[in-house]
Amino acid sequence: MIPGVDLVSFIQTVSLLGVAFVIFAESGLLIGFFLPGDSLLFTTGFLMYTGILPINLFIAIPVLFIAAALGDSVGYAFGRRVGERIFSRPDARIFKHEYIERAQTFYEKNGSKTIILARFIPVVRTFAPIVAGAGSMPYKRFLTFNLVGAFLWTVGVTSAGFLLGKTFKMMGLDIDQVLLPIVATIIIVSLLPPLIHILRDKKTRGALQSGVKRRFASIFRKRK
């Protein structure tokens, strides 16, 4: 999840309420856009079945669902209050204007269902509710899509982790043998949509190619 941080140890340390706070913060406080919430939810479900996280699935899911729904609602309120000012905000060390632009492009392409689809796309899920608020989407309409998206994301991903934990335990596989590859796969898959979007843009693709060429050129010059 974070370089140098063990995901299993992190979840064991913060427990369910800590995981719920991260899920909330990912879109509610704008500080968790770099966190792959998908792998966090999946691993939480996995650990609940194995007993490493001794919490009942039917208690955990409502807590995570509420955290996700509240996070998007806070993000929407922030976008509604700040409005157009956020689109002209200069880049900061962490906050980049391209994040908002990416969410805005996704929103313009997919409409209101962006609030549902964005749940499964890192970065976009953080800024999509802000764009919806800034774009003055009626809150009742936003709330409907928000609740559906939060339900599908938290219930779906957490339950998938729980069920796979059950499957692997029946197969006699050790958690250390399967968890890391699965989490790595989830992170890679979740990053594919924004990566494809970036590479499809001609200007961005050209800039990346130029940067790679300059990097290799500087390496070969140093060797000479």
N, C-alpha and C positions, 0 to 999 in steps of 0.2 A: 504493500500500500504506500509506504513511505520508505525511501532508501534507508537501510539500517534498522528498520523497525519490523519485528516479527509480528505478523498479522494475528497468529494464534495467541501469543503472549499479550498483545494489545487488547484483544477482546476479553481475555481472561481477567486482565487488570481493570478495565473500565466497566465490564459486565454489560447488561442489557441497557441500562440507562445511559451509559457512556456511548454505546453504539447509536442509540436513539438520538443523542445530542449531535453526533457527527452527521447523521442523516438529516437532521433539522438544519444544522449549520451549513450544509452543502448548498442550500438554496436560500435559507433564511438569513444567514449572516454573511454570505458571500466569501467566507474564508475557507470553504471546503471544496472549491471547484477543482482542485488538483487531486482530490481523493476519489478513487474509484469505488463509489458506494455499492456498485454491483458485487464486487468481490467481498466487500464487508458484509453485505446481507447474506450472500451465499455461504461464506465461512461461518457466520453466526448460526445459520440453520444446520450446517454440517456438524458444528461443535455441540449443538443442542442434542442431536441424536446420539452422538458418541458419548455424551455424558460429561465431556470436558467443561461444557457450560451448562450447569444443572438448572435449566429454566424450561418450563413447559412451552411448547410451540404455540399453543392457543392463548397463552398469555403474552408471548413475545410479539406475535404478529400484530395485534391491535395497538401495542405501544409503538412499534415501528411505523405502522400505517399513520397514526396520529402525528408522529414526528415529521414524516414526509409531507403530509397534507398541510401542517402548520408552517413548515419551512417554505413551501411554495406560496402560501397566503401572505407570509411576511415579505417575501420577495416581490409579490404583486403590489403590496402596499407601498413598498419602497419605490418601485417603478412609478406608481401612480403619483406619489408625492414629489419625487425628483423630476419626473417628466422628461422633457427634451434635454434638460441640462446634462443628463448622464451620457447622451450621445456625443456631446462636445467635450466631455471630460478628457484631459490629456492623459497619456500613459503614465502609470506609476510603476514602481519596481515589481509589484505583484499583479495589480489590476491592469490589464491591457485592453485597449479599445477594440482590438480585433475580436475579443470574446463576445462583446455586445453585438458587433457586426455579424459574427457567425450565427448567433442566436436570432438576430433580426432577419437574416437571409432565410434561415430555416423556417421562421415563423411566416414570412411572406409566401414561401413556397407551399407550406402545408396548412396554413390557417389555424383555426382553433385547436385542431387535433394535435398541433405541435406540443401542447401541454402534456398530452399523453405520450407521444412518441419520444419527446425529449427526456423522459424519465430514464430511457435506456441509452442515452448518449452523453458521455462525460462532457463537462464544460457547458454544453448547450442546456442541460437540465438545470444548471445553476442560474443561467441568465435568461432563460425563456420566460419565467414568470415576471421578470423585470420588464422585458419587452412588452409583455401582455399588459402590464399595468401602465407603462408609458404610452402604449397605443390605445389606452382607454377602452379595453375590452370590458364589457359589462361584468361586474363581479359575479353575479349569479351564473352567468355562462362560464366564466373562468372556474368558479368553484366546482361546477359539475365535472368539467374535464380534469380538474385537479384531483378530485376524489377518485375518479375512475383510474387515472394514471397512478396515483399513490397506491391504490389497491392492487392493480396489476403488477406493479414493480415490487412492492414489499412482500405481498403474498406469493407471487410467482417465483421470485429469485430466492427468497428465504426457504420456501417449501422445496424448491429444487435442490438446495443444499442439504436439507433434511432428508429427502428421499434418496439422494445419491449416497449420503452417509449410511443410510440403511442398506442400500444395495452393496456398497463396498464392504460393510461389516459382514454381510451374509457371504460374500466372496472370500472373506478371511484376509482382506488387504489391510495393512497398517495405514493409519492416517498420514504418517510422514511420507509414505510412498505415493500417495495420490493427491494430497491437498495442494501442494505447491504447483505441480503441473496444471491442475484444473484452474487455480486462481490466475496463473500466468495466461492461460488460454482465455479466460473471461476478460482480463485486462486488454489483451490483444484484440479480441473480437469487439469489445466496446469502443476501442480507439479507431477501428477501421472506418466507420462512417465519416468522422471529421477529417481523417487522413485522406480518404478518397476525395472529399469535397475540396480539400486544399490542393491536391495534385491535379484536379480537373481544371483549376483556375490557371490560365495560360501565364499570367504575369507572375503568380506565385511559383509555378513550376520553373519558369525561366530564372527567377531569383535563386531558387534552390540549386539549380544546375550551375549557375555562375558561382555561387558560394562554394560548392563542392570542387569545381575546377580550380578556384583560387586557393583552396585549402591544399589540394594535391600539389599544385604548382609550388606553393611555399614549402611543402615537405621535401619535394625533390631538390629545390634550391638549397635547402639546409644540408642535404646529404652530399651535394657536390662541394 
